[in-house]
Amino acid sequence: MSHLNPKSQLQEWCQKHHLPVPKYTTIQIKRAPCVFRSSLELWSDQFGKLVVSGDEAPRKVQAEQSAAQKAWEQMVDSSWRGEVLQEAILHCKNLLLSGDFGNPFDSVRTIQDFVGMPYRKQVIVAAQKLLEDEQKTH
């Protein structure tokens, strides 16, 4: 990920994809000590309307960061992870074609940081199936 905080990451992602920036709503919960909770609303054609509430925090900015982090996680799980998995599958397929595969798990080690450990085997199996399907059609 980036060196930016979740709120800045989300804002930059929205700008890059020509989307309106998220709209934050923060409430102050009156109790001792005072805490804040933020929710955000974001709209895109890809995700539809996304409304997320963050965790309670002692400062408004922390509450907004929490909401942005939760939104980012939902978006990553649903879309970005899928894109990275597709990229990993194509990468593995190309390695299979080149014969320079060696240990299949080593070939996706650099990608596992993005897609997570449980997806490594899934990526390799999908790449092998994709390659088999392509070979059948040729």
N, C-alpha and C positions, 0 to 999 in steps of 0.2 A: 504494500500500500504506500501511500504518500506520507510525507513528513507533516502534512497539514492535519489539523484537527477535523473531527467528523463533520462539523458544521461547514467548514470551508471546503472540504472535499465534496460534500453534497452540492454546495452552491456552484463550485467549478464544474462538476459533472452536469448540472442542469444547464449552465451557460454553454458548455461544449455541445450539448444536444439540443440547443435552442428551445429550452423549456423555461417556464416561469420559475423564479426562485421559490423555495419552500416558504410557506406562510406559517410563522410560529405564533402560538398563543401560550402565554405563560401566566399561571396564577400563583398567588402567594397564599400558602396555607398557614393560617394564623394559629400558631401554637408555639410553645417555647421548646427548643429554639425554632425560629422561623424557617420554613422550608419552601421551596418552589417546585412546581411541576410544569413541564412544557409539553405541548403536543404540536405536531406539525402536520400540515396538509400540503400534498404535492399532487399535481395532475400531469399525466403523460399518456399518450396513445398506447404506449407499450404496457404500462402498469395500471392504467385507469386512475382512479382516485385512491391515493394512499394516505391514510390518516394513522399516525402513530403517536403514542404517548411515551414519554421517557420516564425514568425513575425520579424520585424525589431527590432534591439536592439543596445544599445550604445557600447556593448562589444562583441567580437567574441564568447566568451564562453557562453554568454547569448543567442546569436543567435542560437548556437548549441543546447542549452538546450531547446529552443523553438521548434526547428525542432524535437528533440527527443520526447518532450511532445506530439506534434501533431501526430507523428507516433505511439506512445504508445496508444493514445486515439483511433486511427483508428483500431489498432490491438485488443484492449480491446473490442471495440464495436462489432467487427466481430467475434472474436473467444473466448476470455477469458470469456466474458459475457455469451456466449452460454454454455460454460462448467459449469460456476457457476449456471446458471439457471437449467441445468440438475441435478446438485448436490442438489440444493434446492428442485426440484421436487421429487427426490428419498427420501430425508429427510422427506418431508411432507407425502409422501406415507407411509413410515415406521411409522410415528406418527399416521396416520389414522389406520393402521393395529393394532397398539398396543392399540388403544382406549384412548391413553393419549394425545388427541389433544387439548382439552379445546377450547380456542379461536383460530381459525385457523390463524388469523393475528399475534398473539403472537408467534406462532411456527416458523415463518420465520422472526421475527423481527431482529435477529442477522444477517440474510443473506441480509436484505434490504440494509445495508450499501454497499454491493457489487453489488447487482443487481438493486438497486434503487427502490424508492417507487412505481412507476407505475407497477412494475413487481410482486409485492406481490400477488395480486389477481390472476394474470395469473399463478403463480407458484402453488397456491392452486387448481385452476381449473384443471390444467394439472395433478397434483398429484391424484386428485379424478378420473379423466378419466383413468389414468394409472391403478389405483387400480380396477376400474370397469372392464376394459378390461382384467386384470389378473384374476379376479373372474369369468368372463364369460368363460374363457378357462379352468378353473379347474372343 
